[in-house]
Amino acid sequence: MAAAREGARPEADQLAARHARPRLRPGRLTEIPDSKVGQLLTILDRSGLPQQLEAMLRGRPGPPGVRPRTVLAGLMLAVYYTGRATVSDAWQILHFRLQPAARAWLGIPELPPSTARACIAASRRLYRGLDRITTALDPARCDRRRRLGQAEADIHSAVWEEAAGRTAANRLQRLANDLVLVPVRLAQQRGYMRHWAGDVGVDATSIPVLAKSDSDYSRTASVEITAGWHFSGGSDKGIFGYSASLLVAAHSRTGEGAAKGRRAPSYPQLCLGLSLDTPTVRTGENAVTMLKHLAELRLPTGTCAADRAYTGCSPENFQIPVRRLGYRLALDYKAADRGIQGSWQGAVLIDGSLACPHIPNALAQATHGIDGKTFRRRLDDLKPVVAERLPYFLKLKQNADARGTVRLQCPAAGPSPSVNCPRRERLRPARPTASSPLQPVIKLADLRSRASHASARPTIQLPDREWADPPGKEALPAVCGASAISVPADAAGDLKNAKFRQDSHYLSPTWERIYKPIRSHNEGLNDRLKGADMDIGNPMHRRVPGQVAQTILIAIMVTIGNLDILETWLYERTGNRLCDTDFASIAAAPGCDLSSVPAPIDMGRHPPANL
């Protein structure tokens, strides 16, 4: 009997081992190579996140505990190898799966804990290390182990809306984006983004949480005091949690290459920005913040496509700053917003495009008031009507300047008018020249010749009184009397124009070749980040409560998702994988001091060159 019990743990340790959480599974403890640990550490250090957290925690009372760099590295390794951003997975990897060199880099003891109590103590130290990080970043720290009374929770949640709270929230978003953008900076440095034209898609996806919502029965608030109900488009069933705004690198099917049937440009379709916030709150501002962070990388700017949630934002919070950042807009509209939306200097704003003031009303209001379900069903029937009104839209004369101002001209102006306008011919009669003689003969076999003839263009129907008493140039709208009109990004305070105007004609073939591919990239990114290998939508994969903790964990998961997208893209096209040289090419974040990163200890096996 004594022989059977030889080598057995003491009774106290056996009991502790059975009740220990996280539970250790020895059969799954495979070693992780130092090279991969070094690469993930390089991403973490180049983001500047550990250094900034160290500076914030310096001087705080209490023992230093586990360093933020070690906590974050463990979570990154956990996401990379398990798909879950949980402290239990990070603890198992840090203490049982690292080789001696990697342990030295992260300050982990050389030998793993040998007793159940030592395992519990080590895991609790890691939990306390993450708690120190969230405490330093949280503008309204409260007890999240129980449900607070509604009045008390409202006081804590209101702090997030105050000036100090918004400063802390912006700092948190900045730290998250700095981490997410490290793989993007790697791809930019290695030239993998050279074929990307600057098109982006922005969308919000649901981030469910484990906590339940507020209780009217017990008058207690949710443990997630800043969470809310996220409603996806077209659904009346909400999801309690947060909304994650994601920015994705995308492309449209416009240009010479698409016209000739060439393949789409090749580049990794990475997530370019992340923002986690209460659903329906600061939707436009969060998108603009991500675009501003992206602008610091000096990447090209193209078209920004957004769904109806962003179209409904106040223009000073989304549309105006996006245009001033150099982006064109591709938008969609709700049923009540389609049709005639406003006017500018005499031109009529119809579905985001300025048109001739005398466009037939049937064409102008062809899309107005049709509910979403009927609109999608009748879309093919509407396309001929949409094509009929294209000639009436104003033509672009000058692209947007540095402040987003564009110049447009009458559709009857210029060498290639799209309509016939008696008013325009009266005010600015055409002068035939020797280089452009009249064409008395139409080449019917030539499509361009037929389309350019005046008889192929619609004719503007002027009011009867104008034929009897033609008004002077000064009495007419600017769009008719001037050679061109300027439309500022903010439309000089005209909220309707600033809110609804976009740069391609709604529902036209050009709009579909821009809007639909970019939106499909958003859905593709969501599927990638909510897939089988890693799912940011599964709350069991990120259990720590609180908006600060959820932001950090989602940022780590998106960063690893970006790294996976980049590695997969590179391997599929070249057969190569990212190496230490690729990671070493990442420049340090602005203001990041890499001298505070601890030097690796020579354990008989040299670390990767980037460390």
C-alpha positions as CSV (number, residue, x, y, z in Angstrom):
1,M,0.0,0.0,0.0
2,A,2.9,2.3,0.9
3,A,4.5,1.4,-2.5
4,A,1.3,2.3,-4.3
5,R,1.2,5.7,-2.6
6,E,4.9,6.3,-3.2
7,G,5.4,9.6,-5.1
8,A,1.8,10.7,-4.5
9,R,1.1,14.3,-3.6
10,P,0.1,15.2,0.0
11,E,-3.6,15.2,0.6
12,A,-3.8,18.9,0.9
13,D,-2.1,19.4,-2.5
14,Q,-4.4,16.8,-4.1
15,L,-7.4,18.7,-2.8
16,A,-6.0,22.0,-4.0
17,A,-5.2,20.6,-7.4
18,R,-8.7,19.3,-7.9
19,H,-10.2,22.7,-7.1
20,A,-7.5,24.8,-8.8
21,R,-8.6,27.1,-11.5
22,P,-7.3,27.4,-14.2
23,R,-7.1,23.6,-14.4
24,L,-3.8,22.3,-15.8
25,R,-3.9,19.7,-18.6
26,P,-0.4,18.3,-18.9
27,G,-1.0,16.5,-22.2
28,R,-1.5,19.8,-24.0
29,L,1.7,21.5,-22.7
30,T,3.8,21.6,-25.9
31,E,6.7,24.0,-26.0
32,I,6.5,27.2,-27.9
33,P,9.7,28.2,-29.9
34,D,11.7,31.2,-28.8
35,S,11.5,32.6,-32.3
36,K,7.7,33.0,-32.2
37,V,7.9,34.5,-28.7
38,G,10.5,37.0,-29.9
39,Q,8.4,38.0,-32.9
40,L,5.3,38.7,-30.8
41,L,7.4,40.6,-28.3
42,T,8.7,42.7,-31.1
43,I,5.1,43.6,-32.1
44,L,4.3,44.4,-28.5
45,D,7.4,46.5,-27.9
46,R,7.1,48.4,-31.2
47,S,3.6,49.5,-30.3
48,G,4.9,51.4,-27.3
49,L,2.0,50.0,-25.1
50,P,4.2,48.3,-22.4
51,Q,6.4,51.4,-22.1
52,Q,3.4,53.7,-21.6
53,L,1.8,51.4,-19.1
54,E,5.1,51.2,-17.1
55,A,5.2,55.0,-17.0
56,M,1.6,55.1,-15.8
57,L,2.1,52.5,-13.1
58,R,5.4,54.0,-11.9
59,G,5.1,55.4,-8.4
60,R,1.7,53.7,-7.6
61,P,1.5,52.1,-4.1
62,G,1.9,48.4,-3.6
63,P,4.4,45.8,-4.9
64,P,5.2,46.0,-8.6
65,G,3.9,42.5,-9.3
66,V,4.0,41.1,-12.8
67,R,5.1,43.6,-15.4
68,P,2.5,44.8,-18.0
69,R,4.9,43.6,-20.7
70,T,4.7,40.0,-19.3
71,V,0.9,40.2,-18.9
72,L,0.3,41.4,-22.4
73,A,2.8,39.0,-24.0
74,G,1.1,36.1,-22.3
75,L,-2.3,37.2,-23.6
76,M,-0.9,37.6,-27.1
77,L,0.6,34.1,-27.0
78,A,-2.7,32.8,-25.7
79,V,-4.6,34.3,-28.6
80,Y,-2.0,33.2,-31.2
81,Y,-2.0,29.5,-30.0
82,T,-5.5,29.0,-28.6
83,G,-7.7,31.8,-30.1
84,R,-8.7,32.9,-26.6
85,A,-7.7,36.0,-24.7
86,T,-8.0,34.6,-21.2
87,V,-5.7,34.9,-18.2
88,S,-5.9,31.2,-17.6
89,D,-4.5,30.4,-21.0
90,A,-1.8,33.1,-20.7
91,W,-0.8,31.6,-17.3
92,Q,-0.4,28.1,-18.7
93,I,1.7,29.3,-21.6
94,L,3.9,31.6,-19.6
95,H,4.7,29.0,-16.9
96,F,4.6,25.7,-18.7
97,R,5.2,26.1,-22.4
98,L,8.0,28.6,-22.8
99,Q,11.7,27.6,-23.2
100,P,14.4,29.0,-20.9
101,A,15.4,32.0,-23.1
102,A,11.8,33.2,-23.5
103,R,11.3,32.8,-19.7
104,A,14.3,35.1,-19.1
105,W,12.9,37.7,-21.6
106,L,9.6,37.9,-19.7
107,G,10.9,37.5,-16.2
108,I,9.2,34.1,-15.6
109,P,10.9,31.7,-13.1
110,E,13.1,29.1,-14.8
111,L,11.1,26.2,-13.3
112,P,7.3,25.9,-13.5
113,P,5.4,25.8,-10.2
114,S,5.5,22.3,-8.8
115,T,2.6,22.3,-6.4
116,A,-1.1,23.1,-6.8
117,R,-0.8,26.0,-4.3
118,A,2.2,27.4,-6.3
119,C,0.1,27.2,-9.5
120,I,-2.8,29.1,-7.8
121,A,-0.4,31.8,-6.5
122,A,1.3,32.2,-9.9
123,S,-2.1,32.6,-11.7
124,R,-3.3,35.1,-9.1
125,R,-0.2,37.2,-9.6
126,L,-1.1,37.3,-13.4
127,Y,-4.7,38.3,-12.6
128,R,-3.5,41.1,-10.3
129,G,-1.1,42.2,-13.1
130,L,-4.0,42.7,-15.5
131,D,-6.0,44.3,-12.8
132,R,-3.3,46.9,-12.2
133,I,-3.4,47.7,-15.9
134,T,-7.1,48.2,-16.1
135,T,-7.2,50.2,-12.8
136,A,-4.6,52.6,-14.3
137,L,-6.6,53.1,-17.5
138,D,-10.2,53.1,-16.1
139,P,-11.7,56.6,-15.6
140,A,-14.4,55.2,-13.2
141,R,-13.1,52.1,-11.4
142,C,-15.8,50.2,-9.5
143,D,-16.5,46.8,-8.1
144,R,-17.3,44.5,-11.0
145,R,-17.7,41.3,-8.9
146,R,-21.3,42.3,-8.0
147,R,-24.2,44.2,-9.5
148,L,-24.3,47.8,-8.3
149,G,-27.5,49.7,-7.6
150,Q,-28.7,51.6,-10.6
151,A,-28.1,55.0,-9.0
152,E,-24.6,54.1,-8.0
153,A,-23.8,52.6,-11.4
154,D,-25.2,55.7,-13.1
155,I,-22.7,57.9,-11.2
156,H,-19.8,55.7,-12.4
157,S,-20.9,55.5,-16.0
158,A,-21.5,59.3,-16.1
159,V,-17.7,59.8,-15.4
160,W,-17.0,58.4,-18.9
161,E,-18.9,61.3,-20.4
162,E,-17.1,64.0,-18.4
163,A,-14.0,65.8,-19.8
164,A,-11.6,63.7,-17.7
165,G,-13.4,60.5,-18.6
166,R,-13.3,61.3,-22.3
167,T,-9.6,62.1,-22.1
168,A,-9.0,58.7,-20.5
169,A,-11.2,57.0,-23.1
170,N,-9.3,58.6,-25.9
171,R,-6.0,57.5,-24.4
172,L,-7.3,53.9,-24.2
173,Q,-8.4,54.0,-27.8
174,R,-5.1,55.4,-28.8
175,L,-3.2,52.6,-27.0
176,A,-5.5,50.0,-28.6
177,N,-4.9,51.4,-32.1
178,D,-1.2,51.7,-31.6
179,L,-1.1,47.9,-31.0
180,V,-3.5,47.1,-33.9
181,L,-1.5,49.2,-36.4
182,V,1.8,47.4,-35.7
183,P,1.2,44.7,-38.3
184,V,0.0,47.4,-40.7
185,R,3.3,49.3,-40.2
186,L,5.1,46.0,-40.9
187,A,3.2,45.5,-44.1
188,Q,3.9,49.1,-45.1
189,Q,7.6,48.9,-44.4
190,R,8.0,45.7,-46.4
191,G,6.1,47.1,-49.4
192,Y,3.1,44.7,-49.1
193,M,0.6,47.7,-49.2
194,R,2.0,49.3,-52.3
195,H,-0.9,48.2,-54.5
196,W,-3.5,49.4,-52.0
197,A,-5.2,52.6,-53.4
198,G,-6.4,53.9,-50.0
199,D,-10.1,52.8,-50.1
200,V,-11.4,51.9,-46.6
201,G,-14.7,50.5,-45.2
202,V,-15.9,51.3,-41.7
203,D,-18.5,49.3,-39.9
204,A,-19.6,48.4,-36.4
205,T,-19.9,44.8,-35.2
206,S,-21.4,43.5,-31.9
207,I,-19.2,42.5,-29.0
208,P,-21.4,40.5,-26.6
209,V,-20.5,40.2,-22.9
210,L,-21.1,37.6,-20.3
211,A,-22.8,40.0,-18.0
212,K,-26.6,40.4,-18.1
213,S,-28.3,43.7,-18.7
214,D,-29.8,46.1,-16.1
215,S,-32.6,44.6,-14.0
216,D,-35.8,46.5,-13.5
217,Y,-37.0,44.0,-11.0
218,S,-34.1,44.3,-8.5
219,R,-33.1,47.9,-9.6
220,T,-29.5,46.8,-10.1
221,A,-27.2,47.7,-13.0
222,S,-25.2,45.4,-15.2
223,V,-21.7,44.5,-14.2
224,E,-20.8,46.1,-17.5
225,I,-21.9,49.6,-16.6
226,T,-21.1,51.2,-20.0
227,A,-22.5,48.4,-22.2
228,G,-25.7,48.7,-24.2
229,W,-27.8,47.1,-26.8
230,H,-26.3,46.6,-30.2
231,F,-28.8,46.2,-33.1
232,S,-27.6,45.0,-36.4
233,G,-29.1,46.4,-39.6
234,G,-32.6,45.1,-40.3
235,S,-32.8,43.2,-37.0
236,D,-35.1,44.1,-34.0
237,K,-33.3,41.7,-31.7
238,G,-30.5,43.4,-29.7
239,I,-27.3,42.0,-28.4
240,F,-26.1,43.3,-25.0
241,G,-22.5,44.3,-25.0
242,Y,-20.3,46.8,-26.9
243,S,-19.9,47.9,-30.5
244,A,-16.5,47.5,-32.1
245,S,-15.9,49.9,-35.0
246,L,-13.5,48.3,-37.5
247,L,-11.7,50.0,-40.4
248,V,-10.6,47.7,-43.2
249,A,-8.3,48.1,-46.2
250,A,-10.4,47.6,-49.3
251,H,-10.6,48.3,-53.0
252,S,-13.3,49.1,-55.6
253,R,-13.8,47.8,-59.1
254,T,-13.3,51.1,-60.8
255,G,-10.4,52.2,-62.9
256,E,-8.7,51.1,-66.1
257,G,-7.7,47.7,-64.7
258,A,-11.3,46.8,-63.7
259,A,-12.6,48.0,-67.1
260,K,-10.2,45.6,-68.9
261,G,-11.2,42.7,-66.7
262,R,-7.9,42.6,-64.8
263,R,-7.6,41.0,-61.4
264,A,-8.0,43.1,-58.3
265,P,-4.9,44.5,-56.7
266,S,-3.0,42.2,-54.4
267,Y,-2.5,43.4,-50.8
268,P,-3.3,42.1,-47.3
269,Q,-6.8,43.3,-46.3
270,L,-5.9,44.3,-42.8
271,C,-7.8,45.9,-40.1
272,L,-6.7,49.5,-40.0
273,G,-8.3,50.7,-36.8
274,L,-10.4,49.6,-33.8
275,S,-12.7,51.5,-31.4
276,L,-14.8,49.8,-28.7
277,D,-17.6,51.9,-27.3
278,T,-21.2,51.9,-26.1
279,P,-23.5,51.0,-29.0
280,T,-25.0,54.0,-31.0
281,V,-22.7,56.4,-29.0
282,R,-20.1,58.4,-30.8
283,T,-20.4,56.3,-34.0
284,G,-19.0,59.0,-36.3
285,E,-16.4,60.4,-33.9
286,N,-14.9,56.9,-33.4
287,A,-14.6,56.4,-37.1
288,V,-12.9,59.8,-37.6
289,T,-10.5,59.0,-34.7
290,M,-9.4,55.8,-36.4
291,L,-8.9,57.6,-39.7
292,K,-6.8,60.2,-38.0
293,H,-4.6,57.6,-36.4
294,L,-4.2,55.9,-39.8
295,A,-3.3,59.3,-41.4
296,E,-0.2,59.4,-39.3
297,L,1.2,56.4,-41.4
298,R,1.0,58.6,-44.5
299,L,-0.8,55.9,-46.5
300,P,-2.9,56.9,-49.5
301,T,-6.5,58.1,-49.2
302,G,-9.3,56.9,-51.4
303,T,-13.0,56.3,-50.9
304,C,-14.5,55.7,-47.5
305,A,-17.7,53.6,-47.7
306,A,-20.1,53.4,-44.7
307,D,-23.5,52.1,-44.1
308,R,-26.7,53.9,-43.0
309,A,-25.6,54.1,-39.4
310,Y,-22.8,56.5,-40.4
311,T,-25.0,58.4,-42.9
312,G,-27.3,59.3,-40.0
313,C,-24.4,60.9,-38.0
314,S,-24.2,64.6,-37.6
315,P,-22.1,65.9,-40.4
316,E,-19.6,67.7,-38.1
317,N,-18.9,64.3,-36.4
318,F,-18.4,62.2,-39.5
319,Q,-18.9,63.5,-43.1
320,I,-17.1,66.8,-42.8
321,P,-13.9,65.6,-41.0
322,V,-13.7,62.5,-43.3
323,R,-13.7,64.8,-46.4
324,R,-11.1,67.1,-44.9
325,L,-8.9,64.1,-44.3
326,G,-8.9,63.6,-48.1
327,Y,-11.4,60.8,-48.5
328,R,-14.3,60.6,-50.9
329,L,-17.6,59.2,-49.5
330,A,-19.8,56.4,-50.7
331,L,-23.0,56.2,-48.6
332,D,-26.3,54.5,-48.4
333,Y,-29.6,56.0,-47.2
334,K,-32.7,55.1,-45.2
335,A,-36.1,55.2,-46.9
336,A,-37.0,58.6,-45.5
337,D,-33.7,60.2,-46.7
338,R,-33.9,59.1,-50.3
339,G,-35.1,61.4,-53.1
340,I,-34.8,65.2,-52.9
341,Q,-32.6,66.0,-49.9
342,G,-31.8,69.7,-50.2
343,S,-30.4,72.3,-52.6
344,W,-27.2,74.2,-53.1
345,Q,-26.9,77.5,-55.1
346,G,-29.9,76.5,-57.1
347,A,-28.9,72.9,-57.8
348,V,-31.1,70.1,-56.3
349,L,-29.5,67.5,-54.0
350,I,-30.9,64.1,-55.1
351,D,-29.6,60.9,-53.4
352,G,-26.3,62.6,-52.5
353,S,-25.7,64.2,-55.9
354,L,-26.4,67.8,-57.0
355,A,-28.6,68.0,-60.2
356,C,-30.1,70.5,-62.6
357,P,-33.0,72.4,-60.9
358,H,-35.3,71.4,-63.7
359,I,-34.8,67.7,-63.5
360,P,-38.3,66.0,-63.9
361,N,-39.8,65.4,-60.5
362,A,-40.6,61.7,-61.3
363,L,-36.9,61.1,-61.8
364,A,-35.9,63.1,-58.7
365,Q,-38.3,61.3,-56.4
366,A,-38.0,57.8,-57.9
367,T,-36.4,56.3,-54.8
368,H,-38.2,58.3,-52.1
369,G,-40.3,56.7,-49.4
370,I,-39.7,53.0,-50.5
371,D,-39.1,50.9,-47.4
372,G,-36.0,48.8,-47.2
373,K,-37.6,45.4,-48.0
374,T,-39.5,46.7,-51.0
375,F,-36.5,48.8,-52.1
376,R,-34.3,45.7,-52.3
377,R,-37.0,43.8,-54.2
378,R,-37.6,46.5,-56.8
379,L,-33.9,47.5,-57.2
380,D,-33.7,46.0,-60.7
381,D,-36.8,47.9,-61.7
382,L,-35.3,51.2,-60.4
383,K,-32.1,50.9,-62.3
384,P,-33.5,52.1,-65.7
385,V,-35.0,55.2,-63.9
386,V,-31.7,55.8,-62.1
387,A,-29.9,55.7,-65.5
388,E,-32.4,58.2,-66.9
389,R,-31.5,60.8,-64.3
390,L,-27.7,60.5,-64.6
391,P,-27.4,63.1,-67.4
392,Y,-29.1,65.7,-65.2
393,F,-26.4,65.5,-62.4
394,L,-23.8,68.3,-62.2
395,K,-20.4,67.4,-63.6
396,L,-17.1,67.5,-61.7
397,K,-14.9,70.3,-62.8
398,Q,-12.2,70.2,-60.2
399,N,-11.4,67.6,-57.6
400,A,-11.4,68.3,-53.9
401,D,-8.7,70.6,-52.6
402,A,-6.8,70.3,-49.3
403,R,-10.0,71.3,-47.4
404,G,-12.3,69.1,-49.3
405,T,-13.9,71.7,-51.5
406,V,-15.0,70.6,-55.0
407,R,-16.1,72.5,-58.0
408,L,-19.1,71.4,-60.1
409,Q,-20.6,72.7,-63.3
410,C,-23.9,72.6,-65.1
411,P,-24.5,69.4,-67.1
412,A,-25.0,71.5,-70.2
413,A,-21.6,73.2,-69.9
414,G,-18.3,72.2,-71.3
415,P,-17.3,70.4,-74.5
416,S,-19.2,67.3,-73.7
417,P,-22.7,68.3,-72.4
418,S,-25.0,65.6,-71.1
419,V,-28.3,67.6,-71.6
420,N,-29.6,70.3,-73.9
421,C,-30.5,73.5,-72.1
422,P,-32.0,76.5,-73.9
423,R,-31.2,78.7,-70.9
424,R,-27.5,77.8,-71.1
425,E,-27.4,78.3,-74.9
426,R,-29.0,81.8,-74.3
427,L,-26.6,82.8,-71.6
428,R,-23.4,81.2,-73.1
429,P,-24.0,80.5,-76.8
430,A,-21.5,77.9,-78.3
431,R,-19.0,79.4,-80.7
432,P,-18.1,76.9,-83.5
433,T,-14.4,76.9,-84.3
434,A,-12.4,75.5,-87.2
435,S,-11.1,72.7,-85.0
436,S,-14.7,71.6,-84.1
437,P,-16.8,71.9,-87.2
438,L,-20.5,70.9,-87.1
439,Q,-21.3,67.3,-87.9
440,P,-24.2,67.3,-90.4
441,V,-23.8,63.5,-90.8
442,I,-24.2,61.1,-87.9
443,K,-22.3,57.9,-88.1
444,L,-24.9,55.4,-86.9
445,A,-22.4,52.6,-86.6
446,D,-20.3,54.6,-84.2
447,L,-21.8,54.4,-80.7
448,R,-19.8,57.4,-79.4
449,S,-20.9,59.5,-82.4
450,R,-24.6,58.7,-81.8
451,A,-24.3,59.4,-78.0
452,S,-22.6,62.8,-78.5
453,H,-25.2,64.2,-80.9
454,A,-27.7,66.7,-79.4
455,S,-30.7,64.6,-80.4
456,A,-29.5,61.8,-78.1
457,R,-29.4,64.0,-75.1
458,P,-32.5,65.0,-73.0
459,T,-33.6,68.6,-73.2
460,I,-34.3,70.7,-70.2
461,Q,-38.0,71.9,-70.0
462,L,-38.0,75.5,-68.9
463,P,-41.1,77.3,-67.4
464,D,-43.4,78.9,-70.0
465,R,-42.9,82.4,-68.5
466,E,-39.1,82.2,-69.2
467,W,-39.7,82.0,-72.9
468,A,-41.8,85.1,-72.9
469,D,-39.7,87.1,-70.4
470,P,-36.1,85.7,-70.2
471,P,-34.6,86.6,-66.8
472,G,-31.1,88.1,-66.6
473,K,-28.0,86.2,-65.5
474,E,-28.2,87.9,-62.1
475,A,-31.7,86.7,-61.4
476,L,-30.9,83.1,-62.1
477,P,-29.4,80.5,-59.7
478,A,-25.6,80.4,-59.5
479,V,-25.6,77.0,-61.0
480,C,-27.1,78.4,-64.2
481,G,-25.4,81.7,-64.4
482,A,-21.8,80.9,-63.2
483,S,-19.3,78.8,-65.0
484,A,-19.0,76.5,-62.0
485,I,-20.0,76.4,-58.3
486,S,-17.9,75.5,-55.3
487,V,-19.2,73.1,-52.7
488,P,-17.1,73.2,-49.4
489,A,-16.8,70.1,-47.2
490,D,-19.1,71.6,-44.6
491,A,-21.4,73.1,-47.3
492,A,-21.1,76.5,-45.4
493,G,-23.3,75.3,-42.7
494,D,-25.9,73.6,-44.9
495,L,-26.4,70.4,-42.8
496,K,-28.4,68.6,-45.5
497,N,-25.7,69.0,-48.1
498,A,-22.9,68.2,-45.7
499,K,-24.7,65.1,-44.4
500,F,-26.0,63.5,-47.6
501,R,-23.7,64.5,-50.4
502,Q,-21.4,61.8,-51.8
503,D,-19.0,61.5,-54.6
504,S,-20.6,58.9,-56.8
505,H,-24.2,58.8,-58.1
506,Y,-26.3,56.6,-55.8
507,L,-27.3,53.2,-57.3
508,S,-25.4,54.0,-60.5
509,P,-23.1,51.3,-61.9
510,T,-20.1,53.4,-60.7
511,W,-21.6,53.5,-57.2
512,E,-22.2,49.8,-57.1
513,R,-18.6,49.1,-58.3
514,I,-17.3,51.3,-55.4
515,Y,-19.8,50.7,-52.5
516,K,-20.5,47.0,-52.8
517,P,-16.9,45.6,-53.0
518,I,-15.8,47.8,-50.0
519,R,-18.8,46.7,-47.9
520,S,-18.0,43.1,-48.8
521,H,-14.5,43.6,-47.4
522,N,-16.1,44.7,-44.1
523,E,-18.1,41.5,-43.9
524,G,-15.0,39.5,-44.8
525,L,-13.1,41.0,-42.0
526,N,-15.9,40.4,-39.5
527,D,-16.0,36.7,-40.7
528,R,-12.3,36.4,-40.2
529,L,-12.3,37.9,-36.7
530,K,-15.4,35.9,-35.7
531,G,-14.2,32.6,-37.2
532,A,-13.5,29.1,-35.9
533,D,-9.8,29.8,-35.0
534,M,-10.5,33.1,-33.2
535,D,-13.8,34.7,-32.4
536,I,-14.0,38.2,-30.9
537,G,-17.7,37.7,-30.7
538,N,-17.5,34.9,-28.2
539,P,-17.5,36.4,-24.6
540,M,-16.1,33.1,-23.2
541,H,-12.9,33.9,-25.0
542,R,-12.5,37.3,-23.1
543,R,-14.0,36.9,-19.7
544,V,-12.6,39.9,-17.8
545,P,-15.4,42.4,-17.3
546,G,-15.2,46.2,-17.9
547,Q,-14.8,48.4,-21.0
548,V,-11.1,48.9,-20.4
549,A,-10.4,45.2,-20.1
550,Q,-12.6,44.3,-23.1
551,T,-10.8,47.0,-25.2
552,I,-7.4,45.6,-24.4
553,L,-8.4,42.0,-25.0
554,I,-10.2,42.9,-28.3
555,A,-7.2,44.9,-29.4
556,I,-4.9,41.9,-28.8
557,M,-7.2,39.6,-30.7
558,V,-7.5,42.0,-33.6
559,T,-3.7,42.4,-33.7
560,I,-3.2,38.6,-33.8
561,G,-5.9,38.5,-36.5
562,N,-4.0,41.1,-38.5
563,L,-0.8,39.1,-38.1
564,D,-2.6,36.0,-39.3
565,I,-4.0,37.8,-42.3
566,L,-0.6,39.1,-43.2
567,E,1.1,35.7,-42.8
568,T,-1.6,33.9,-44.8
569,W,-1.5,36.5,-47.6
570,L,2.3,36.3,-47.8
571,Y,2.4,32.5,-47.7
572,E,-0.3,32.1,-50.4
573,R,1.5,34.4,-52.8
574,T,5.2,33.6,-52.2
575,G,5.4,30.4,-50.2
576,N,7.4,32.3,-47.6
577,R,6.6,33.2,-43.9
578,L,7.3,36.3,-41.9
579,C,10.9,36.1,-40.5
580,D,12.8,38.0,-37.9
581,T,14.0,40.5,-40.5
582,D,10.4,41.4,-41.3
583,F,9.7,42.1,-37.6
584,A,13.0,44.0,-37.1
585,S,11.9,46.4,-39.9
586,I,9.1,47.8,-37.8
587,A,10.0,51.2,-36.6
588,A,9.3,52.1,-33.0
589,A,6.1,54.0,-32.2
590,P,6.5,57.8,-32.0
591,G,7.8,58.7,-28.6
592,C,8.5,55.1,-27.7
593,D,11.7,54.5,-25.8
594,L,12.9,51.0,-26.5
595,S,15.7,51.4,-24.0
596,S,13.3,50.5,-21.2
597,V,12.7,47.1,-22.7
598,P,14.8,44.6,-20.6
599,A,17.7,43.0,-22.5
600,P,17.5,39.3,-23.0
601,I,19.7,37.1,-20.8
602,D,22.2,34.8,-22.5
603,M,20.9,31.4,-21.6
604,G,23.2,29.5,-24.0
605,R,20.8,30.0,-26.9
606,H,20.8,33.4,-28.6
607,P,17.5,35.2,-29.0
608,P,16.2,36.4,-32.4
609,A,18.1,39.2,-34.0
610,N,15.3,41.7,-33.4
611,L,15.7,41.4,-29.7
